[in-house]
């Protein structure tokens, strides 16, 4: 019983405020301003894309439906930034510490779920483009709006099950080698344990994410291979309608790649940092010393600052890449957005 209490208190101390080694007040203020800017751009840009999709019937295609679902996930990133701002605005008083700890836990859970949803959406979008390039004439019959909506709903529901419901049901939130540790590693408000062993569920979740990323990379590699071959075929074909269709699908595939590539690349530093935290490379993440022990002040301050910069840059760039790139590069959305602006 005593050991369980010690473990519980140790886990609780990993969440929430860590005032002894925080960056300076000026850096804190700067990072808070950056969060506010990202939140405003994210909400406004994604809302415009969602609004255009709902207003113009010509935009209600299967491809755009999946992208709008991704925009909704991007809006949730703004929610995590807003919760961060509220948590940082609370004063370091004893009666505020429980609330800050709760906000940190909520934000860490949201970060894991949103990250998973975005990665799965990138894979789904990539598969959709493969279908469009491989079967340009049968695309509308293979991937209807209803099927695209069903795929998006299944993706959201399965993510909630894998990242929230199942870990809670199996009590995997308090164990050091669990989804709870993944959540602590992803969000900078808490400290993660270095993994001494990997639980079966963590291996399953990690494998799922790796397979998803590999599917995304394979799909775009396939698209570029097919596009190279089809360019040669188009030069010899006299079927103008088929040539025009193929050209249009390849153009959309390039736009989608411009959306997927920055999103994937922005996750690289975050996942790299996560791996380093789990390997115990940072001074405040060493499992042998325990997360409640004191470490050197300047090293811990640098680590805390690095955590926040990596997290804000990864999540912020994900939140604004999709609406900005797709809004400017997709001609239909660009025209619809210009019409909306002129009407206002």
N, C-alpha and C positions, 0 to 999 in steps of 0.2 A: 504493500500500500504506500509506504513512504517513497519507494522508487517511482511509483506511478505519479505521485504528487510532484516529485522533482522533475520528471519528464514533462508533465503538463505545464508546470511553471516555466520550464526551459523553453517549451514551444511558445507559450504566451509572450515570453520576453523577446522572441524573435520577430513579433509583429509590432507595428506601431512606432512611436517616436524613438529616436536614438540621439538625444541632444548632445551627448558628450563629444561627438566627433563630426557634427554637421558642418557643411561648408559655411563660409562667412555669410552674414546677412545680405551683403550686396549680391553675392552669387545666388542666394535663395530668391531674392527679389527678381533678379534677371531671369532665372528659370521659371518663376511664376508668370512673368510677363510673356515669356515664350509660350507657355501653356495656354494663356488667354488668347494669344494671337492664333495659335494652331486651332483652338476650339472654335473661334469665330469663323475662320476660313473654312474649316471642316464642315460646320453646320450649314453655312450659307451656300458653299459650293455643292455639297451633296443634296441639299434641299432643292436647289435649282434643277439638278438632273432628275430627281424624283418627281418634281412638279411638272417638268417638261414631259416626262414619260406618261404621267397621268392625264395631261391636258391634250396631247396630240396623239390621235389614234395611229398615225403612220409610224410612231416610235414603239408601239406595243408589239414588239417581236420577241421571240424566244431568247435571242442573244441579249437584247436590252433588258429583258426581265431579270436575267441572271445578274447582269451588271447593276441593276437597281437594288437587288438583294444584297450585293456587295456594298453598295452605297449606304444601306441601312446599317450594316456592320461597321462601316467607317464612322457613322454618326455616333455609335456607341463608344468609339475611341474618344470622342469629345466628352462623353459622359465621364470616362475615367479621368480625364484631365480636370474636369470640373470638381469631381470628388477629391482629387489631389489638392486643388486650390482651397477647397473647404477645409481639408485636413491640415494643410500648412497654415491656414489663417487662424486655427484654434491656438490658444495660448498654452504654454507648458505648465498647466496647473493639474493638480491631482485629480480634480473632478472632470477634466477634459481628456485625460489619458485613456480611459476606457472607450470613449467615443472615437478617438484617433485610432485606437487599435481595431475597432470594428470597421471603420472606414478603410483602413489598410487591408483587412481581410476581404472586404467586399471588392475593393479595387483589384487585388491580386487574383481573385476568382474571375472577375470580369476580363482581366487581361488574358488569362489562359483561355477562356471561352472564345473571346474575340479573335485572338491569334489563330486558334484552331479553325474558326469559321472562315477567316480570310484565306488561310492556306487552302482549305477545301474548296472555296469558291474559285481560287485561281486554277485549281485542277479541273473543276467543272467547266469553267470558261474555256480552258485549253482543249478539253475533250469536245466541247461544242464546236470549236473552230476546226478540229480535225474532221468532224462529220460534215461541216460546211464545205471544206476544201475537197474532201474525198468524194462526197456525193452532192455536188452543187445543184443538180437538177432535182434530186429527191429530198433535199434538205427540209423543205417545209412539211413534207409528209412524215419524215422520220422524227424531227424534233418540233412538235407543236407547242403552242403557248401553255397548254394544259400540262404537258409533260415537263416543260421547263419549270413551271410553278411547283409541280409535285416534287421535282428533284431538289429545288431550293428549300421547300418545307421539310423534306426528309433530312437534308443537310443540317438545318437548324435544330431539328428535334434530336437527331443522333448526336450532335455536338453537345447539347445540354445533357443528354444521358451519359455520355462518356466523360465529360469534364465536371459535372455537378452531381447528378443523381447517383450513379454507380459508386463514385468515391465516398459519398456520404453513406450509402447503404452498406458498403464494405468497411466503413470506418478507416479510410485511408488518408484522412486529413491530418492526423496527429503524428503518425509514424514518420521518422526521418526519411526513409526510402519510400516515398508516397507521392501522390499528386499534390499533397500539401506542400511538400518541399519544392516541387516544380513551380507552384504558385509563388512561394517565397522567393525563388530564384529569378522569376520573370520580373517582378515588380520591385523597384528600389526602396520602397518603404519598409522592407523587412529583410531579415538575414536568412540565408539558406544554409543547410548543413551540407558538408561534403559527403557524398555517397560512399559508404563502405560496401554496400551491396545493393543490387537493383532488385526491387520487387517485381513479381510477374506482371502486375498491372502497369508499372512504369515501362517495362520492356515492351508490352503490348502497345501502349500509347506512343512511345518513341518510334516503334516500327511502323505504326500507322502514319505518323507524320513524315517519316523518311520515304515510305512508299508513295505518299501523296506528292511529295516534292519531285520524286523520280518520274512519276506519271506526267507532271507538268512539264518537266524538261524534255521527256521523250516526245510528248505531243508537239511541242514547238520545233524540235529537231525534225520530226516527221513532216510538219507543215513546210519547213524550208526545203526539205528534200523534194517533196511533191511540187512545190512552186517552181523549183528549178527545172524539173522534168516537163511541167505543163507549159512553161514559157517556150520550150523548144517545140512542143506539139502545136501551140497556138500559131506559131509562124507558118506551119504547114497546113493548118486547117482552113477550110473555106466557110465553116459554119459560124457565121458572125454572132448569132445569138448565144451560142455556147461559149465562144471566146469572150464575149462581154460579161457573161455570168461568172466565168472563171476569174476574170480580171477583178471583178467587184469583190468576190470572196477573198481573193488574195490580198486586196487592199484592206479589207476589214481585218484579215488575219494579222497584217502588219500593225494596224492600230491596236489590236488586242495585245500583241506582243509588247508594244510600248507601254501598255497598262500593266501587264503581268511582270515584266522584267524589273522595273523599279520597285514594285511591291516585294518581289522575292529578294532582291538585293538589299533592301532595307532591313530585312529580317536576319541577314547574315551576321552583322555585328551583335544583334540581340541574342541569337542562338549560340554564337561563339562565346559571348560573355556568360551565358547560362552554363555552358559546358565547363568553363574555367571556374565558375563558382562551385559547381558540383565536384570538381577535382580538388578543391581546397587550395587554389592558387592565391586567393586573396586573403589578407590577414584577418578579416572579420568573419570568414566563412570556414574556418578550420574546425572540423568536428572534434578533434582531439582536445582542443582548448575549451570548446563549448561556446555557444553564442552569447553567454552571459558574462564571459571573462573580459577584462580590459586589455586592449591592444595599444600599440603606439599611436598616439593621437594624429600625427601628420600622415601616416600611412593609411589609417582608417579614413581620414578626411578626403584623401585623394581617391580612395576606392568608392566612397559614397558619391563623390562628384562624378566619377566615371560611370557609375550605375545610372545616375539620373540623366546624364547626357546621352548615353546609349539608348535608354528607354524612350526619352522624349523624341530623339531623332528618328528612331525606328517606327514608333507608333504615329508620330506626327506626319512623317512623310507618307506612310500608308494611308492616313486619313485624307490627304489632299491630292495624292497622285491620281487616283482614279477619276474623280470629277473634272479636274483641270485638264488632264491629257485627253480623256475621252470627249470632254466638252469642246476642245479646240480641234481635235483631229477627226472626229466623226462628223461628216458634213451635215447629216440629218439633225443631230443634236445641236450643232453650231447654228444652223438656220432656225431651229425651234427656240433656242435661247435668245437669239437676236429678236425674234418676233415677240417673245415675252418681255424683253427689255423695252422695245418700242411701245408696247401696249401700256406699260407702266409709266 
